């Protein structure tokens, strides 16, 4: 059990306090609702709990049991065993925020290395210690841009191919801020020129996704230029695995880079906890929310790390802080740090290319099935839009009895895209699974 | 004692992991989009594992020793929670799978909502918020949406006591509210007279932490709630200190309309070196329509032969999404495991033991350390770490000296209303022996403060690192390292 006292301990302690029984410690609480009957069951032994939870988990069908082509912001990637082995070190997972750096150098050095790895991957100058997930990182980018212009610039240009959950989160976060959010209503297939036309001198931020929500890769050099011509900030949301092969967004002169870090060694876990990546240029470091580890020395001359620039944060600035963020995703950031350390330069590049090749094989094969079509003209990474002969939901329903999760039904977010499935293929997708999908689609032909 | 960075361990062509060769034909890579270089380190698996194992040993952690960090509830994190969260039936679920394939996960979320409702007395729970501060933002947005739905657009004033955690005013401000600080009275409660003068038609609500950050149950909570409600406002409860109240009383019965829970404090999910947390939000009936979307509900009732069907629903007047997908599910599994393990009586025992431990420790040290609001405390108490006859010594020095005895220091300099604050939260999982040793240590340090203040000023002596130069860190601003320029040449 988790509470250790014997009867004798308790009596001795009560005597020191000077009360007769533990209940007396609660005399300041209004007596009407004291010690309520919660109507909850009695506790279970560890054996019983494990058996109960194992049963509940067995009711679910996992991505391992099914053949899954679901992505849309959460990806099934292989996780090397060493990642979880490090995460299970309780020196890491049972510590908290490194408020006392003399006994938290493990956590602090890990954060510093995380910042360094993400900066190297994105090409940016600085990276914070993380946000909750990709969506909240995007919302914080909007928040930062809004405060950068001292709340005077009101327009935010968002690509319609920025993840729909992220855009929804921006709306929720910025609800009290009197902003004008534009761009989302453009045709889902619009080009960057149409986004450029929306940028004006009242624009605080222009934000796109790379590869975008449909998996496509665009060159954002012109868009970045256009944003900067109006002195707006330019932000790019990335998939970190794609950056194993693709140009980093720094080459588009991005001012802010956000990302969903889940692909970096974090299990799908039904949607969380994940990891919000956030990096920026050095000139904006004081405008950035979130914790930061910085290098310094100790009294013995040893190199060490501390949380720095704390005066930006809520515990000092209170209502003047740009963001209320306190806890970050410490352990998940550690997972991505170990993951990137293991893969390194060559591993990440190999992985990115493996994803690319598998997705392209799948897209080509799917295009051969009568009635199905993939637009191969715009380059894509590990995810693509599959046009189906019938509404996408019907295809998914047809595939499920074959134990296939077909993909994400895009009509949920883009009403005009009724027949489109978003299909993701990673290194974890075996060729035989792709071939099985093709086989089933051919068998269940709608022609 | 320093450890090289992972970049310093790098040597060209080393690899920590190998992927299979493509089992499909290779496609042409997109020319013009490829990066010229990827400046990541190259390290073998053994070296990566040793590196992170070595730096892990620089940390203090709950599994190593006492960690009485006030307001953070650093209780023991049961190992079974780590096992259940990693069951493939939980860890390998995609968030967008069809609901029929994830009925176990949805059922677990639904049950967790029900447990939190029973514990708090609130009527509905959203598991979506990712952390306490995120829950606060969600709660304040719900309050805002409620007033606006009634055409009460002028209600923008949020009252926050001066003892509040910094996230409270920051969350209010982020939601477009105007923050007004309330003083505390001489017993550490919300000052009712000050509250009354702010109760007008612009009042949106009161954000209150109960027990407050002094570790005291706010004796005015019901009267304060009544005043706020009478003026048309709502009461937000910061659930950071709920550990003291499990099975003792229900916040909703004290007048709380909306509150967040910290699963990483009260419900034993690990703090992870600073996250991930989880901050579910609960509300009373009238605020239910405003909860963030989606939430889990029974979409088709079951009967004797078939279980109910669970699904995601969107509340009619929802404030929207506060993050992608459905919250920190992995943390919810851990918290649910914990609640099942404890059950009703176990939960009550948690609160009673946490409060017993804090009062015991307070009683042991109160003659040595000034307790500014000396009452029976709840799960924690605040002492002053400074003495008139030891003018050189500050609370920070006391904390650093505590490290030498193998303990984590208390929270320093918070709450702001107590000078030289040491905020001490022992939690329920500590033995009497540990508390005795910690009290002896504090008493010894108080003695040293007078007799050998340099022992404190120069502490820690026994930690792997001495005090770190924070001024230099902020001045030099070295926020990353990288491979040397001549790497691989």
Interface residues (C-beta under 8 A of the other chain):
Chain A: X1 X2 X3 X4 X5 X9 X10 X12 X13 X14 X16 X17 X18 X19 X22 X23 X25 X26 X27 X28 X29 X30 X32 X33 X34 X35 X36 X37 X38 X39 X40 X41 X42 X43 X44 X46 X49 X50 X52 X53 X54 X56 X57 X58 X59 X60 X61 X62 X63 X64 X66 X68 X70 X72 X73 X74 X76 X78 X80 X82 X84 X85 X86 X88 X89 X90 X91 X92 X93 X94 X95 X96 X97 X98 X99 X100 X101 X102 X103 X104 X105 X106 X107 X109 X110 X112 X113 X115 X116 X117 X119 X120 X121 X125 X126 X127 X129 X130 X132 X133 X134 X135 X136 X143 X163 X165 X166 X168 X169 X171 X172 X173 X175 X176 X177 X178 X217 X219 X243 X244 X245 X246 X247 X248 X251 X260 X267 X268 X269 X270 X271 X272 X273 X274 X285 X291 X292 X293 X294 X295 X296 X297 X298 X299 X300 X302 X303 X304 X305 X306 X308 X309 X313 X314 X315 X316 X317 X318 X319 X320 X321 X323 X324 X325 X326 X327 X328 X329 X330 X331 X332 X334 X337 X338 X340 X341 X342 X343 X344 X345 X346 X347 X348 X349 X350 X351 X353 X354 X356 X357 X358 X360 X361 X364 X379 X396 X400 X405 X408 X427 X430 X431 X434
Chain B: X1 X2 X3 X5 X6 X7 X10 X13 X14 X15 X16 X17 X18 X19 X20 X22 X23 X24 X25 X26 X27 X29 X30 X32 X33 X34 X35 X38 X39 X40 X41 X42 X43 X45 X48 X49 X51 X52 X53 X55 X56 X57 X58 X59 X60 X61 X62 X63 X64 X67 X69 X72 X74 X75 X76 X77 X78 X80 X82 X83 X84 X85 X86 X87 X88 X89 X90 X91 X92 X93 X94 X95 X96 X97 X98 X100 X101 X102 X103 X104 X105 X107 X108 X115 X118 X119 X121 X130 X131 X132 X133 X134 X136 X137 X141 X144 X145 X165 X166 X167 X169 X170 X171 X172 X173 X174 X175 X176 X177 X179 X216 X217 X219 X221 X222 X247 X248 X249 X250 X253 X254 X264 X268 X270 X271 X272 X273 X274 X275 X276 X277 X278 X292 X319 X320 X321 X322 X323 X324 X325 X326 X327 X328 X329 X330 X331 X333 X336 X337 X339 X340 X341 X342 X343 X344 X345 X346 X347 X348 X349 X350 X352 X353 X355 X356 X357 X359 X360 X363 X364 X375 X376 X399 X400 X403 X408 X409 X411 X412 X414 X428 X429 X430 X431 X432 X458 X460 X463 X464 X465 X466 X467 X468 X469 X470 X472 X473 X474 X476 X477 X478 X479 X480 X481 X482 X483
